[in-house]
Amino acid sequence: ELKEVTSHELCRLGQWYYGDLPDRIKQKDAFKQLENPHKEVHENAKLVVECHNRNDLYGVEMGFKQLEEASEKVITLLCELEKDL
């Protein structure tokens, strides 16, 4: 259901990202680059649900591809951050 797709600010990663973090983390390039692909994950999840509700199978397929790409970027950036900490 669409109401189950949280915003990028309310999920656990978003709460961490927008929380009270030390400047040494916020200044990392990987941290700065994380916001947009994380937002894309949530936007594409919402799109997939909306397309599914309309029986738009092509939209579901395209949304999943974009969701997967954004998710991979998020994971890569989080791994980079983890190495720097």
N, C-alpha and C positions, 0 to 999 in steps of 0.2 A: 504494500500500500504506500501511496505517496507520502502520507503523514509520517511514515517510519523512516524516511530518508532525512537525516538531520542536516543542518547547515555545517559548513566547514568551520564555523566558530564554536559550535556546540558539541562536536564530537570530542573524544578524548585527545586526539592529536591537536585539534584546534584550541582546546582549553590549555594544553601545554604551550602551544605556539604563542598564543596571545596572553599567556600568564606572565608572572613576574620572574623573568629569566635574567641571569647575569649578562652584562654587556659582552663578555668574552664569547658567549654563544650567539647573541644577536648580531654580532659583527662578522660572523663567519659567512662566507659567500654561499655555502650550501644552505644555511638558514634563510638567507635573504631570497634565495631562489625557490624555496619550498612553498611559499604561499600560493602562487598561481597554479602549479599542478595539483596541489591539495584541493584548491577551490574547484578545479576542473573535475576531479574525482567525484565530488558531490553533485556538481551540475550534470555530469553525464549519468550518474546513478538516477537522478531525478528524471532525466530525459528517457532513459531506458524504461522506467516505470510508466511514464506518460505514454510512450509509444506502445508498450504492452497493453495498456488500458484501451488504446485505440485499435488494437490488433494490427499495428504497423510493424510487421516482422522485419522489414528492411531497416526501419528506424531503430529497432531493438538491436539488430546486428551491428549497425554503424555505431550506436551508442556504446555497446560493449567494447568495440575496438578502441574507441576513444577513451573509455574508462580504463581499459587495460594499459594503454600507453601512458596515461596520466599516473596510474598507480605505479608503474615501473619507474617513472621519474621520481615519485615521492620516495619509493624504497631506496633508489640509488642515492638520493640526497640525504636521507636519514643514515644510510651506511657511511657516507662521507663525513657527516657530523659525528657519528659514533667514533670514527677513527681519530678525529681531532680532539676528542675529549679525554 
